[in-house]
Amino acid sequence: MKKIELLAPAGSLETLKAVCAAGADAVYLGGSQFGARAYAKNFTKEELLYAIDYVHLHDKKLHLTVNTLLKDRELEEQLYDYLLPYYEQGLDAVIVQDAGVFSFIRKHFPGMELHASTQMTISGAEGARFWKDAGADRVVLARELSLEEIRHVHDAVDVELECFVHGAICYCYSGQCLFSSMLGGRSGNRGRCAQPCRLPYGVEADGHQAKKGELYPLSPKDLCGIDLLPELLRAGVSSLKIEGRMKQTQYAAGVTAIYRKYLDRLEEMNLTKDQNAKHGAEEVYKTKSYSVSEIDREKLFGLGNRSGFTDGYLRGKKGREMITLSSPKHTAFQDADPNGYEEKKRPLFAECTCRLGSPVTLTVTDPETGLCSVSSVGEVQTAKNAPAEASAIEKVICQTGDTDFQFSSVRVELDAQCFIPKQFLKAVRREALEKIREELLKPYRRSGHALPYEDLMPDTSFQSVGETDKEHILAVCDTIEQLTVCLEKTYISTIAFQLQTVMPKEWQTVLLQIAQQCAAHEKKLLLALPSVLREETVLNYEKQWDCIMKLHHEKLVEGFLAKNYDSLGFLQRMGVLPCSICLDSQLYTFSDRAAGFFRDLGYEKHTLSQELHAKELRRLSQKGSVLIIYGHAPFMVSSQCVNQTVYGCDRKEKQLSLTDRYGKHLPVKNYCSICCNVIYNSVPTLLFSDRTWSDVEKIRPEILRMDFTVECEKEVREVLALYEKQVLDRNIKEKVFDGESTRGHFGRGVE
């Protein structure tokens, strides 16, 4: 068993020093920009530079969060200058969500590790392989994975795996949440989540309201994986991550210390196993010999929890027991002992030589590395009165103050009758410590260089200058009823049908029928892969995939719509060419550089983000762009199921609704074929009204798209009739659509 990294959070220098003292192997934190906790205190430039040196002097690592989506101007004008001083100082790794940011850092900051954030929603070997091949040194897996799934990823892909082991859990797959963004403009993808999952909601199914008092169906309990450490280690996890950058120092240090204790215990047990193995003894290290004391369990509980703990999805289970239901508050009952996590200093050896007529010389040695420094100051003179004593010299040398060092051994050699001014000793100590510090940090330093502005700009040679073809709409359909209506319309040239609505065992009949209908109506057919592609779904799809590829080779299926990196990896492994794949909006192309990253891999079409406003969209290249002009935005994609939480799992797909504090009804669909829930906006985004269409025309996307998810046949017809009147006929006076709608971020964007 290799040594597993314990990765702790820090929201301040105080916390960083405390978690280091408590036993963290590495610390992750956010700087002044681009972190997924924009409302945390975060680190200033000076603090972060100091933190990089501090962790290295204590033989630890520092990971910086740059795990938000960046707009073009931020990439062009801010990111390089922001990262350069940290890169030169020796920053160990950057945690990244944005594909454009990933390619930018890989190009301009070589030698620094890149970690694919949990915000990338990597839920299997396919996604892990995609990012490993792209250059990621580590993949932070989605929190929804079971131990078995983690093990499968480890066995299939040679890349470091990082998993959350303790702390808050999002209801939504990280990176797939637009709830806070769409309702309040505070985007989780930009580090500003307002946590709408912690608010109360009513639940209705078939007109029947759920039991009263259960008002928080979207609020998970906190994760506690302390009992599952042996299983996590055997699953192949490289790094265990504690959530909590916005938590207090006592919480972060207290949790870190307890996990350190049990990781050390497991490592000791493993050493015992190895030693016994040499003598042919049976394996000593077994899960049943590992246990957590009730005292430590109570300490974890007292440091903070949310209506108790859950072991999350690690055992492959989910449901009601993971949800707070009655109260989403995070409550702490006791503080950790702050004296237990006092700052530790690096021990050094010192030898001070004082010879008459010669300088005071101090040789400092680092016993761990063998590095040493020699400093000399002044000249030792003959004492007129009381000569210097070795004990007094040692006392001054040991006064290292607020430096990162302490002397564990000091040897003093001095001639008789020496007079040594105290300022000589202080000066030689200061110089010696500065020198040894410089020597110890030298291996971490890197050389950066200023780049011409044009080198920071993305390639825009593919800039589109064409016009939007409003006679060729891409319609995405969830149901056969929606599909039937879309087949009637000549201006709908392409239909994407959601695979997650059909069980794989029905593909050979249902998909063949859909493909034949599309061909009969001269429509191109795309197959939309699921919102999330888990290992079980991959196995089910593999069994039936030949029938899809047959349709694809026969041109009855034109291509595919992919929503996540696991789908991209899966399609690639199944032999589908990237040029046949259109990226959905969940594969974020917030910038031209992000679009360029995918284009370099052969993906020619991408769906524009629903979090950019019209002016930002207009500045982007539109080569291969798809703009969603109608649809209920998916607020959350979750492994949890509202139906299961409130009513119990009956494996029947149904449409529920959540009622928020303002009486808005949010549709919820449970897709049983992939065991996934999607919560949609209460009203659709609609961009072809009289006040927005002119902006759409200025953007000039290549393809216009409409999404039909929760609409009945009548509602689909109303939407299409509105499009015909207001866009095709340019008759904006006749009202044919009575429902409410929103422009989403098209008119306001996100911070």
Helices and strands as residue ranges (DSSP letters): E 5-9, H 13-22, E 26-30, H 45-57, E 61-66, H 72-77, H 79-89, E 93-96, H 99-108, E 113-116, G 118-120, H 125-134, E 138-140, H 147-156, E 160-167, H 179-184, G 188-190, G 196-198, E 202-205, E 208-209, E 216-220, E 222-224, G 226-228, H 229-234, E 239-242, H 249-277, G 287-289, H 294-303, E 309-310, G 320-322, E 323-325, G 338-341, E 346-354, E 360-365, E 372-377, E 381-382, H 390-397, E 405-414, E 418-419, H 422-441, G 442-444, H 453-456, E 473-477, H 480-487, E 492-498, G 499-501, G 504-506, H 507-520, E 524-528, H 535-553, E 559-562, H 565-573, G 578-580, E 581-583, H 592-600, E 605-607, H 614-619, E 625-631, E 634-638, H 642-646, E 655-659, E 665-671, E 676-680, E 685-686, H 693-699, E 703-708, H 713-723, I 724-728, G 744-746
